[in-house]
Amino acid sequence: MTMAATSPAPATARRLSGLVKAGPFWLAVPGLAFILIFFLVPTVELMSISFFDKAGSLTIATYSKITASSVYLRVLSTTFSIAFQVTFWCLLLGYPLAYWLSGMPGRRQRVMLMFVLLPYWTSALVKNFAWLVLLGRNGIVAAGMEKLGLPGGDALLFSRATVIFAMVHTMLPLAVVTMMPTMNQIDRRLTMAAETLGATGAQAFWQVFFHLSARGVATAGLLVFVSSLGFFITPTLVGGPKDTMISQLIITQINQLQNWKFGSALAVMLVVSSLLTIFVYDRLFGLSSIAGESRRGAADGRWRRFGLAVTGALGRFFAMGETFARRNLRGVSGRGVLSAYGWLVVTLLLFPIVGVIPMAFTEAEFLSFPPVGFSLRWFEAYFTSPVWVSATLRSFGIGFATAIITVIVAGFAALGLARSKSRLSGLAFLVFMAPMVVPPIVIAISLFYLFASLSMIATDSAIAIGHSVIALPIVFVILLATFKEHDWRLDQAAATLGATRLQIARRITFPMVKAGLVVGFVTGFLQSFEELTVALFIGGGLKTTLPKQMWDDITLSVNPRIAAASVCVLFVVVILFAAIEYFQRPKGGAARR
């Protein structure tokens, strides 16, 4: 009787002990505290503003005002419509490119992937500034359309189509780089086996390869859609009044009208939209798939049968097209068409980046492509301007601080989760990924609200913390993958031979994970170096970073000095990409293979 009465207590204690006894998991606690203090608490506090009136009573009057106004409903509809269209085009255009890249050998794939990622890591300000010139009434695209006899060349800017095009250009590399790890893990011999069993090339692709890569496609769609919801630079610069998105309204309400309650309500609607998207994704695929893990059950059953039916129908449809092509288009191979498509898309991705370089060397007072004459006067104007030099140096300083913070915080957290078997690891992973699914505009406003109460507005440290919150998820994912790929048996073998922990870390662990740490450091720096929203709010108009200074000049007075600044930004990005390639390059015999 006594034993029966007391037996549940030890069982409960063992369960709690298993939950709390996390081992290496405790390395993630500082990172979780960082996320809690500088992300979760400020975000919840910001969103709570919209639910209380001046007397402190609970109210939904602000939301009633939003739903009662056709203007705000139209902006919400525009935001979702643009995000859906951008996601659709990124997946449609990005999948063939990712498939083409995944079939390349290691070093060539890394080099080509850098060409794809270069536009992504180049500031959105630089790209949209280039589109303003290239797609302008007197731009090279309009001139080319005129020579071909195509109408509409003088009305390319400030339209919905241009906004979607520019956003797809920005988000396409993200879709590609998200789909590629899944494709790289697929054994291409599976499609060959399907063909030996009687399937056509199209059927083997759709029913084998595409089916296995579907989770990567869904993850890319999730990240692109959530990121697209928070865009404000592209619709502001190349869109018209009818293309206003919700982030632009938030900036107007808080920065210009000082209406925190209304801005908070709009931020809540933006965050809820992201969470609903994530909920749907979790029901279909499971959030663990973002980390490269599979989850059975959620995507099985009806959705799995539906997916198989769709891919089967697509396989049969494209098999008919494959038969038609073989009969009527002899000499044209599918591999050649895919290669031509890949090079075309990569060229288009690099087009605005390469196009902005000659603009910086013009001798004219205005921007044009091709430029007028040749001169270094605008570089001289850039390097002799105290405002521009100060903004550039501040961006470098904040960028390095952000990179150090994110690598340390994310590094310990990734190490802890990679080696931990605690039940809390899955929850901790979701917490570290949370800033990625909340639009940066919401994070910036939340931190502004927090730092205003701490008298930290217009300080470099506040901007660095804000940049670290935004950069932390992607650096964490990079380092988590790095530590998971490390063979920890090497460390154990060194320990059995008498090596100390310091010797193991210095001679075994660090050399093996050094490339991942460098990639994480560079990623954190680039996230900070091109980030605008945090500096826009937390800088307080006094601490100007390079993106903030470029934003001010683009919106107030466009001149070739902005092109000179853009070239300097490109130079920094290219140098850092070269560093990544150098540290990722296989050494010794692996390089020869």
Secondary structure, 3 states (H helix, E strand, C coil): CHHHHHCHHHHHHHHHHHHHCCHHHHHHHHHHHHHHHHHHHHHHHHHHHHHECCCCCECCHHHHHHHHCHHHHHHHHHHHHHHHHHHHHHHHHHHHHHHHHHCCCHHHHHHHHHHHHHHHHCCHHHHHHHHHHHCCCCCHHHHHHHHCCCCCHHHCCCCHHHHHHHHHHHHHHHHHHHHHHHHHHCCCHHHHHHHHCCCCHHHHHHHHHHHHHHHHHHHHHHHHHHHHHCCCHHHHHHCCHHHCCHHHHHHHHHHHCCCHHHHHHHHHHHHHHHHHHHHHHHHHCCHHHHHCCCCCCCCCCHHHHHHHHHHHHHHHHHHHHHHHHHHHCCCCCHHHHHHHHHHHHHHHHHHHHHHHHHHCCCCCCCCCCCCCCCCCHHHHHHHCCHHHHHHHHHHHHHHHHHHHHHHHHHHHHHHHHHHCCCCCHHHHHHHHHHHHHCCHHHHHHHHHHHHHHCCCCCCHHHHHHHHHHHHHHHHHHHHHHHHHHCCCHHHHHHHHCCCCHHHHHHHHHHHHHHHHHHHHHHHHHHHHHCCCHHHHHHCCCCCCCHHHHHHHHHHHCCCHHHHHHHHHHHHHHHHHHHHHHHHHCCCCHHHHC
